[in-house]
Amino acid sequence: MGIDTKVRDDEAVSLAAQKAELPLYVTRIKVYPRAIAGQWRRIKWAVLVLLLGLYYLVPWLRWDRGPNAPAQAILIDLDGRRGWFFDVVIWPQEVYFVTGLLILASLGLFFASSLFGRVWCGFTCPQTVWTDLFMLVERWIEGDRNERMRFDRQPMSATKAARKGLKHIAWLVIAAATGGAWVFYYVDAPTTLIKIFRGEASLEVYTFVGLFTATTYVLAGWAREQVCTYMCPWPRFQAAMLDEQSLSVTYQKWRGEQRGKHKAGDTWDGRGDCVDCRLCVAVCPTGIDIRDGQQIECIGCGLCIDACTQTMDKVGRPLGLICWDTLANQHAKESSATKGTGRVAWRPLRPRTLLYAGLLCLVSAIMLVAFLLRSDAELTVQRDRSPNYVRLSNGDIRNSYTLKILNKRREEAHFRLSIEGLPSAVLGFVGADADGASGATTLAVHPDMVGTFRVLVTVPSKEAPAGSKPITFEVRETSQARRASHDAVFVGPVR
């Protein structure tokens, strides 16, 4: 017993020593993706050009809205507290439109993932797009995969320092353009660009340009695949959006194994189609081997498909050893008596996708109806609470209110104000031109502005309510059918 106990203790000490030697964090193995040509690479370039073109150029689109209005087609005006989208203006109180757009974007992402797996990550994610751009610049300056690997192993020299410096300068220029473009969505782009170079821009502009420059440079230039692997939460829960009918980049193991080198003229009997060229690993932007199965690091970019297509074409084997396919179809091919003869048709219409599509249609319909029914005028009323009421010298009771009328149109509007719930009430105004002192009055509100008016509501003492009484303020435009109302209360003395 004593000997056995001693052996177990020695083993425990040995295991503890081994665990103590393990680092807390695994050292990063730098990935050197190789350039590849093919169908999916061309699609990725097209998406990159489209998305970056939109991102950099949209702030420079001009849109004539008349005098005293911004001429930028898309502008999120924080100072003016509104968002300009061509002829549509979104005000702070209409933030539900922004919420609806975010919900639509989420549902669209769920819908696309349930159909095509990580298509967002592989083609349209900003991290993917800017990383592709940074790697393209890196290849132009330092060469392709093998050249870059040899270059990094060389000792530092003047040539190496110059090329490395040129690469980082180019990265910083792209990052600065990225940070500036983001800021241009919130300020007028032409005038702000001039102010930036003259040193006349605000501290906030320089701060956010610097912030987005730094994050773009670090994430796309240095972190790269680590963002997708460790920082991004989407790979952790996107599996909930997928099922056996979701398309994903797949290595057909039943066809490729046993893998191994193949010489021209040798038979293919008794072996798989994979010649173990490892080109699929060399082109992968995250450095994984797709032949090991589905992995969290795989972003579904399809570059390994292009790589394998080139190899299969060279060795004269059927294409599609790595392809887009569903898990259900792969299981059918693998389990069939004659490998590859089984088939399960892709079913894009299934409960999961129908649910996402239905929710997309529902939210879109709600937003469309809300947009079509949105009013061009809004009214808010705030009653003064100190004091609750004032008793005049003749005994009449007066409450005071602050009215704000929002005119969303690009032309001046004239509104008539009335009150319901107090038939004998008399309306008075402070600092406003009115047509009369009772019943109704006309108030002018400038285009795309909020008109603020001080309103005094006076009720004869005999008809004043005891305590609070609900009332309704209503404004109606004199030249059109626009109207808006707001509920309030009138407070009188408690008898």
Long-range contacts (C-beta under 8 A, 24 or more apart in sequence): 28-226, 29-287, 30-152, 31-224, 31-225, 31-284, 31-285, 31-286, 31-287, 32-145, 32-148, 32-149, 32-282, 33-135, 33-145, 33-282, 33-283, 33-284, 33-285, 33-287, 33-303, 34-144, 34-145, 34-146, 34-279, 34-282, 34-283, 35-139, 35-144, 35-145, 35-283, 36-279, 36-283, 36-303, 36-306, 36-307, 36-310, 37-306, 38-303, 38-305, 38-306, 38-307, 38-309, 38-310, 39-302, 39-305, 39-306, 39-309, 40-301, 40-302, 40-303, 40-305, 40-306, 41-303, 41-306, 43-123, 43-302, 44-122, 44-123, 44-132, 44-301, 44-302, 44-303, 47-123, 47-124, 47-129, 48-129, 48-132, 48-133, 51-124, 51-129, 52-129, 52-133, 55-178, 55-181, 56-177, 56-181, 58-185, 59-181, 59-184, 59-185, 59-189, 60-184, 60-189, 60-190, 63-87, 65-410, 66-410, 66-447, 68-447, 69-410, 69-447, 69-448, 70-188, 71-188, 72-188, 72-189, 74-185, 75-185, 75-186, 75-187, 75-188, 76-185, 76-186, 77-186, 78-186, 82-448, 89-408, 89-448, 91-378, 91-406, 91-408, 93-378, 94-374, 96-370, 97-367, 97-370, 97-371, 100-363, 100-366, 100-367, 100-370, 101-367, 103-363, 104-360, 104-363, 104-364, 104-367, 107-356, 107-359, 107-360, 107-363, 108-360, 110-241, 110-356, 111-353, 111-356, 111-357, 111-360, 113-238, 113-241, 113-242, 113-246, 114-241, 114-242, 114-243, 114-246, 114-352, 114-353, 114-356, 115-246, 115-247, 115-348, 115-353, 116-246, 116-247, 116-248, 116-300, 116-324, 117-242, 117-246, 117-247, 117-248, 117-249, 117-300, 118-235, 118-238, 118-248, 118-298, 118-299, 118-300, 119-300, 120-234, 121-228, 121-234, 121-235, 121-299, 121-300, 121-301, 122-299, 122-300, 122-301, 122-302, 123-301, 125-299, 127-219, 127-220, 127-227, 127-228, 127-232, 128-228, 128-285, 128-299, 128-301, 130-174, 130-178, 130-216, 130-219, 130-220, 131-219, 131-220, 131-224, 131-285, 132-285, 133-174, 133-220, 134-171, 134-174, 134-220, 134-221, 134-224, 135-285, 137-167, 137-170, 137-171, 137-174, 138-167, 141-166, 141-167, 141-170, 142-167, 145-282, 168-221, 171-217, 171-220, 171-221, 172-213, 172-217, 174-216, 175-212, 175-213, 175-214, 175-216, 175-217, 175-220, 175-221, 176-209, 176-213, 178-212, 178-213, 178-216, 179-208, 179-209, 179-210, 179-211, 179-212, 179-213, 179-216, 180-209, 182-208, 182-212, 183-208, 183-209, 183-212, 224-285, 225-285, 225-286, 225-287, 225-297, 228-286, 228-297, 228-299, 229-286, 229-296, 229-297, 235-296, 235-297, 236-296, 241-352, 243-350, 243-352, 244-326, 244-327, 244-328, 244-331, 245-326, 245-327, 245-328, 245-346, 245-347, 245-348, 245-350, 246-326, 246-327, 247-324, 247-325, 247-326, 247-346, 248-294, 248-300, 248-324, 248-325, 248-326, 248-327, 249-290, 249-298, 249-300, 249-301, 249-302, 249-304, 249-305, 249-322, 249-323, 249-324, 250-290, 250-322, 250-323, 250-324, 250-325, 250-327, 250-330, 251-280, 251-290, 251-291, 251-293, 251-321, 251-322, 252-320, 252-321, 252-322, 252-323, 252-325, 252-330, 252-333, 252-340, 253-291, 253-293, 253-334, 254-330, 254-333, 254-334, 254-339, 254-340, 255-321, 255-333, 255-339, 255-340, 256-291, 256-321, 259-291, 262-315, 268-317, 273-312, 273-315, 273-317, 273-318, 273-321, 274-321, 275-311, 275-315, 277-311, 279-307, 279-308, 279-310, 279-311, 280-304, 280-307, 280-308, 280-322, 282-307, 283-307, 290-322, 375-408, 375-482, 375-484, 376-407, 376-408, 376-409, 376-482, 377-405, 377-406, 377-407, 377-408, 377-413, 377-415, 377-475, 377-477, 377-482, 377-483, 377-484, 378-405, 378-406, 378-408, 378-484, 379-403, 379-404, 379-405, 379-406, 379-473, 379-474, 379-475, 379-484, 379-485, 379-486, 380-404, 380-406, 380-486, 381-473, 381-486, 381-487, 381-488, 383-488, 383-489, 383-491, 388-491, 389-491, 389-492, 389-493, 391-461, 391-493, 392-458, 394-461, 395-460, 395-461, 396-458, 396-459, 396-460, 396-461, 396-464, 397-458, 397-459, 397-461, 397-464, 397-492, 397-493, 398-456, 398-457, 398-458, 398-459, 399-456, 399-457, 399-490, 399-491, 400-454, 400-455, 400-456, 400-457, 401-454, 401-455, 401-456, 401-457, 401-473, 401-488, 402-452, 402-453, 402-454, 402-455, 403-452, 403-453, 403-454, 403-455, 403-473, 403-475, 404-450, 404-451, 404-452, 404-453, 405-443, 405-445, 405-450, 405-451, 405-453, 405-475, 405-484, 406-445, 406-449, 406-450, 406-451, 407-445, 407-446, 407-447, 407-448, 407-449, 407-450, 407-451, 408-448, 409-447, 409-448, 410-447, 410-448, 411-447, 412-444, 412-445, 412-446, 412-447, 413-444, 413-445, 413-447, 413-477, 413-479, 413-482, 414-442, 414-443, 414-444, 414-445, 414-477, 414-478, 414-479, 415-442, 415-443, 415-445, 415-475, 415-476, 415-477, 415-478, 416-440, 416-441, 416-442, 416-443, 416-475, 416-476, 416-477, 416-478, 417-441, 417-443, 417-453, 417-455, 417-473, 417-474, 417-475, 418-473, 418-474, 418-475, 418-476, 419-457, 419-471, 419-472, 419-473, 419-474, 420-471, 420-472, 420-474, 421-469, 421-470, 421-471, 421-472, 421-490, 422-457, 422-459, 422-463, 422-465, 422-469, 422-471, 422-490, 424-459, 424-460, 424-463, 425-457, 425-458, 425-459, 425-471, 425-490, 426-457, 426-458, 426-459, 427-455, 427-456, 427-457, 428-455, 428-456, 428-457, 428-458, 429-453, 429-454, 429-455, 429-456, 430-454, 430-455, 430-456, 442-478, 443-475, 457-490, 459-490, 459-492, 464-492, 464-493, 465-490, 465-491, 465-492, 466-492, 466-493, 466-494, 466-495, 467-491, 467-492, 467-494, 468-492
